[in-house]
Amino acid sequence: YLDAGEPVRASQLVIETGTPGWALEVYGAAEDPPDALADWEGPIGTGIAAGREETVPVDPPVPFRYYLVWITNPAQTEDGYGAEINDARLLG
């Protein structure tokens, strides 16, 4: 998950990856990050990391401090399946 430091209403999540081809959902939390996925709010965005850099639109109902990137379908790699996140940025 990403910690914005304070609640923000992001509109986009930019992800850089070394393993393109995986799918994701984005969830949010206003206070301490939950332990279980069911306790996060969302999904507030979905996308496919098809290229080395992807922008995923997000639509949080309220400002969130924490944004979780949940990998729903990993990419096929030489070693099987996986997903690599090199960098992630929230944009307002």
C-alpha positions as CSV (number, residue, x, y, z in Angstrom):
1,Y,0.0,0.0,0.0
2,L,0.9,3.7,-0.4
3,D,0.8,6.1,2.5
4,A,0.0,9.6,1.3
5,G,0.9,11.0,4.7
6,E,-2.5,12.6,5.1
7,P,-5.9,12.0,3.6
8,V,-6.0,13.0,-0.1
9,R,-8.5,12.5,-2.9
10,A,-6.3,11.1,-5.6
11,S,-7.6,10.8,-9.2
12,Q,-4.9,8.7,-10.6
13,L,-2.4,6.1,-9.6
14,V,0.8,5.9,-11.8
15,I,2.6,2.5,-11.7
16,E,6.0,1.6,-13.1
17,T,6.6,-2.1,-13.5
18,G,9.2,-4.4,-14.8
19,T,6.7,-7.2,-15.5
20,P,3.9,-5.7,-17.7
21,G,0.7,-7.7,-18.2
22,W,-0.9,-8.0,-14.8
23,A,-4.2,-6.7,-13.5
24,L,-5.0,-4.8,-10.4
25,E,-7.6,-3.2,-8.2
26,V,-7.1,-0.2,-6.0
27,Y,-8.6,0.2,-2.5
28,G,-8.5,2.9,0.1
29,A,-8.5,3.5,3.8
30,A,-8.8,6.9,5.7
31,E,-7.2,5.7,8.9
32,D,-4.8,2.9,9.9
33,P,-4.4,0.4,7.0
34,P,-6.7,-2.7,7.6
35,D,-5.3,-6.2,8.0
36,A,-8.0,-7.8,5.7
37,L,-8.9,-6.9,2.2
38,A,-12.6,-6.9,3.2
39,D,-11.9,-4.0,5.5
40,W,-10.5,-1.7,2.8
41,E,-13.0,0.5,0.8
42,G,-13.4,-0.3,-2.8
43,P,-12.3,-1.2,-5.3
44,I,-12.0,2.5,-6.2
45,G,-10.1,1.7,-9.4
46,T,-9.2,-1.1,-11.7
47,G,-6.6,-1.5,-14.4
48,I,-4.1,-3.5,-16.3
49,A,-0.4,-2.8,-16.1
50,A,0.0,-3.5,-19.9
51,G,3.1,-1.4,-20.3
52,R,6.2,-0.4,-18.2
53,E,4.2,2.6,-17.0
54,E,0.5,2.7,-16.6
55,T,-2.0,5.3,-15.2
56,V,-5.0,3.9,-13.4
57,P,-7.9,6.2,-12.7
58,V,-9.2,6.1,-9.2
59,D,-12.4,7.5,-7.7
60,P,-12.4,7.6,-3.9
61,P,-15.7,8.6,-2.3
62,V,-13.7,10.5,0.4
63,P,-10.1,11.4,0.9
64,F,-7.9,8.4,1.8
65,R,-4.5,8.3,3.5
66,Y,-3.8,4.8,2.4
67,Y,-4.1,3.3,-1.1
68,L,-3.8,-0.5,-1.6
69,V,-2.7,-2.0,-4.9
70,W,-4.2,-5.5,-5.0
71,I,-2.9,-7.7,-7.8
72,T,-5.8,-9.7,-9.2
73,N,-4.1,-11.5,-12.1
74,P,-0.3,-11.7,-12.2
75,A,1.7,-11.6,-15.4
76,Q,3.3,-14.7,-16.9
77,T,7.1,-14.6,-16.3
78,E,10.1,-16.8,-17.0
79,D,9.7,-18.2,-13.5
80,G,5.9,-18.7,-13.6
81,Y,3.7,-15.8,-12.6
82,G,4.3,-12.5,-10.8
83,A,4.0,-8.8,-10.7
84,E,6.7,-6.2,-9.9
85,I,6.0,-2.7,-8.8
86,N,9.1,-0.5,-9.3
87,D,7.4,2.8,-8.4
88,A,3.9,4.1,-7.6
89,R,2.7,7.7,-7.4
90,L,-0.7,9.2,-6.5
91,L,-1.8,12.2,-8.5
92,G,-4.6,14.6,-7.5
